[in-house]
């Protein structure tokens, strides 16, 4: 391509700033959301193998969910004399019955594959032999074995089912006529190369290993503090034999078996070569509970604090300590070397939270000064909980604060200077959950640009993790995710490759990069357009409506958008909304219609509980003000609404109350970004790790002036490029994969930066 076809820019690297990047910088966030653990990383192939599902997990679920019964006999759900009181439900099967488990999907079986079945059985009466098999859709056994069922109490059975044919199958337990058998705690796992039943799914582990994460955050997210006190994640309920673990509902609408508990999480970290970052509740549950967060009563807090101290002892204590001995008894005498612990997750910063946080933090500081405690600053990178969380963290001298940002690509490109002005004398930052809202190349590049900005502020931004990590196809509650998967496939997204490229090649000491020749992309003023109304989940009569003072005819709105009329970039729309039926509130959109920028005001979002203002950029939304709690729309109760647009300012009144007064951010987007850090290579030579993002439609060339003059440099680069910004969808694999390239930079030579690309190069003197 001739030179004049590309836009040129010049990068000049300065001398090292003295800022060293935290070796822990790039880690992963793991939460059991989207069936990522039970149904994902947990190699268990049975669903509800312990008959512990309840309607609290999901409406309509119960002890027999995922089990089908055939035969003339019966299956009775029982609770007397369970294997363990912590998992109290089991079944009594009176043959002839075949119980088939639907699993998460059918199990793919190849000849000679082995699967370990474990179960508790109690032969209550009769003669005859029960059997276990993996059967295909036609009922043909792909693998089968007798199930030995002694009488006289609960007996732990373990057998291997070895496939004699290929196919897709499900576990079937057959109890013949004449036999009455009690069954509980069934588990079916692939047998690994060393003859062990696999704990984790190998292909997913490999995808995580390739990310070379420095840390693993677990178990959440929201799962860490749960919906209500009964759902708080208590680590002690998750260790020990499976039957003694306490299953619970999952805040994301399914079930936590707790088959993967704290010991397995620590072992996963070890497998990945990562440090563990448990997140424990700060004595309060998630505030997304009707009626706000539930707090552990003060009288019970000392015991809760002790539990957290015990967790540290479980991780790090010698085998001469109570919990270190317990770890050894469970098969891991060596300590795990826990260093990081998060306290709270996106909590509302209330007095209750602060009191409980301080109790835990003080105890940890006194007993375990080796642990760095990470505080929390709300669900958004701004707003009341963010401000209050930071103020509290400063007051408490918290070492690191966990910030979260699920924002549009535009937000990331507009906020690359976010950390430049952070107070260096206060807490450092853990950017603990973030994603640029979609699985497109546009989003992946925005994340990459922001990651460069985080490294540039590596003296204050010490740790970061994209979220969520994994999602099983067909059972997602949150999009976008970094890796999609189903029973057989792992589908990494463009964001996955961005994370991998940053994590695999890391510099140590930051170098300033001056970029000449880049022009930021302007964000044009908001366009005129139309006012559109809709009411998903309700029917709403709109009366007394006017736009800029001109009367508008009444309309009724429901699921589909109804246009109320044209509105300028500045203007006022007013109306009275009366819900006719349904449970939800309504939505107002103002401005352009396609994927252009427009505004959205929710009058009753989040189950009709809040009001929120969103902006859309490139068809992707950001909540820019709220959600603020609201009493909600009620049927037959009129609500007056007024929205006023004035320049960048948006004001929303509901029933005469000014609920939103917010300015839109229309600063330009910085879409070409470069960063560099040097390091000492394996052979002791100096290497430069250079990162370059070109999130524009034009290919560019970048000359690079390195410190010390016009020496030739060479090395290897990894380039992620080759798709348009809007390619890359949720539930699909990335449209592009990184490719390797040689770099040979004679003086005056330039990097080629394709449109919509990320390049990570490692250079050394030629
Ligand atoms: O990552 C998904 C969820 O987003 C997390 O559970 C929560 O912390 C955040 O709101």
Boltz pocket constraint, residues with backbone or C-beta under 6 A from the ligand:
constraints:
  - pocket:
      binder: B
      contacts: [[A, 31], [A, 33], [A, 220], [A, 221], [A, 222], [A, 223], [A, 345], [A, 346], [A, 379], [A, 433], [A, 467], [A, 468], [A, 478]]
      max_distance: 6.0
